[in-house]
Amino acid sequence: MRRNWRGQRISAVAKDLEKGKISVMKTSAKEEQFLTDASGKRTGVVLDLETYAQLREAAEELADIHAYDVLHDRAHSEIAAGQATTLANYRVRRGRKVK
């Protein structure tokens, strides 16, 4: 099971987003205030801090999931090819280089 940086199962995170944050974003969309230019074209939106924080958290979570997906296959192919090392071996080699 894949996990995010907080150790939560990714499927659980998706459910949390689906149940909690996304529904809050949908309900708060009624309260959004748009900034417009002189011709009336929308150029921005004003959000309350809670909605903004939820959007930032969701974006961070999606970035973590994307980074994991990008590196997952590469890491497994390097391990299979014998190009990986243990943390203990890395520390031993690193300690020799530093001294």
C-alpha positions in Angstrom: 0.0 0.0 0.0 1.4 3.4 -1.0 1.7 6.0 1.7 2.2 9.8 1.7 5.0 11.6 3.6 2.8 11.7 6.7 2.5 7.9 6.6 -1.2 7.9 5.7 -2.3 5.4 3.1 -2.8 7.3 -0.1 -6.3 5.7 -0.6 -7.3 7.1 2.8 -6.0 10.5 1.8 -8.1 10.5 -1.4 -11.1 9.6 0.7 -10.4 12.4 3.1 -10.1 14.8 0.2 -13.3 13.5 -1.3 -15.3 13.6 1.9 -13.9 16.6 3.6 -12.0 19.2 1.7 -13.6 18.9 -1.7 -17.1 19.2 -0.3 -16.1 22.2 1.7 -14.6 23.8 -1.4 -17.9 23.2 -3.3 -20.0 24.8 -0.6 -17.7 27.8 -0.2 -17.7 28.4 -4.0 -21.0 30.3 -3.4 -19.1 32.7 -1.2 -16.3 33.5 -3.6 -15.7 37.0 -4.7 -14.1 37.7 -8.0 -11.8 40.5 -8.9 -12.5 42.0 -12.3 -10.6 44.4 -14.6 -12.2 47.5 -16.2 -13.9 45.5 -18.9 -15.5 43.1 -16.4 -13.2 40.1 -17.2 -12.4 38.0 -14.1 -8.8 38.3 -13.1 -8.8 36.8 -9.6 -10.8 35.4 -6.7 -11.0 36.2 -3.0 -11.2 33.1 -0.8 -11.5 32.8 3.0 -8.4 31.6 4.7 -9.8 28.2 5.6 -10.6 27.4 1.9 -7.2 28.8 0.8 -5.4 26.5 3.4 -7.4 23.5 2.2 -6.5 24.2 -1.4 -2.9 24.5 -0.5 -2.9 21.3 1.4 -4.7 19.5 -1.4 -2.1 20.8 -3.9 0.7 19.7 -1.7 -0.8 16.2 -1.3 -1.2 15.9 -5.1 2.4 17.0 -5.6 3.6 14.3 -3.1 1.6 11.7 -4.9 2.9 12.8 -8.3 6.5 12.7 -7.1 6.0 9.2 -5.7 4.5 8.0 -9.0 7.3 9.5 -11.0 10.1 7.9 -9.0 8.4 4.6 -8.0 9.2 2.7 -11.2 12.7 4.1 -11.5 13.6 3.1 -7.9 12.3 -0.4 -8.4 14.3 -0.9 -11.6 17.5 0.4 -9.9 16.9 -2.0 -7.0 16.3 -4.9 -9.4 19.5 -4.0 -11.3 21.5 -4.0 -8.1 22.2 -0.3 -8.2 20.8 0.3 -4.8 22.5 0.2 -1.4 21.4 0.1 2.2 21.5 3.2 4.4 24.1 1.6 6.7 26.4 0.9 3.7 25.9 4.5 2.4 26.8 5.9 5.8 29.9 3.8 6.0 31.0 5.0 2.5 30.1 8.6 3.3 32.0 8.5 6.6 35.2 7.4 4.8 34.9 10.2 2.2 34.4 12.9 4.8 37.4 11.9 7.0 
